[in-house]
Amino acid sequence: MSAPDPAPLPVTVWYDGACPLCQREIALMRRIGGEGRIDFHDASNPATACPVDRAQALARFHVREGDRLFTGAAAFAAMWRAIPRLRWLGRMARWQPFALLLEGMYRVFLIVRPRLQRLLK
């Protein structure tokens, strides 16, 4: 008999609310189970307190899981761990080879992000 999953840690997400890609991603995360499990904050709103400099918060995805702050692909993995349907993916991202692959993919995404944003506006 396996032990039950421990209670998930509190998760806070800072995202770029001015980015159409980010808006869609956060809307999807809310729909598939993040609403009520994750505290979402729009870092593009000047009234929003950010855990890092606002420019940094808008340049890379940031998530606090418990008392740890993650950025980039590791931040996505922390967010996924808070959503029951994606928890397996977030746990898999703790495996170093997979984490490195995700971070590489995230860095490529950051390069093409401005072009994708222009297409969606």
C-alpha positions, 0 to 999 in steps of 0.5 A, a space after each residue: 500500500 503506497 502512502 498518500 500524496 502529501 498536501 501540495 505546497 502553496 503556489 504563487 505565479 507571476 506572469 506577464 498579463 500583457 503577453 497574449 501567449 501568457 494570458 492563454 497559458 494562465 487561462 488554460 492552467 486555471 481551467 484545468 485545475 489551477 483555480 483555487 490551488 494557485 495564486 495568480 498575479 499579473 506582473 505587468 500590473 504596476 500595483 502587483 508586488 513582485 518577488 524580483 525586479 519587475 523587468 525580471 518578472 516579465 522577462 522570465 516566468 516566476 513561481 513560488 512553491 512553498 518558500 522556494 522561488 523558481 524561474 523558467 522551466 522549473 517555475 512551470 514544473 512547480 506550477 504543474 505540481 499544483 494541478 492534479 492533472 499535471 502533477 506527474 509532469 511536474 514531478 518528472 521535471 525534478 529528474 535532472 535530464 528532463 529538467 535540462 531539456 525543459 529549460 533548453 526548450 524554454 530558452 528557445 521559446 524566449 527567443 521566439 516569444 516576441 514574434 509569437 506575441 506579434 502574431 497573436 495581437 
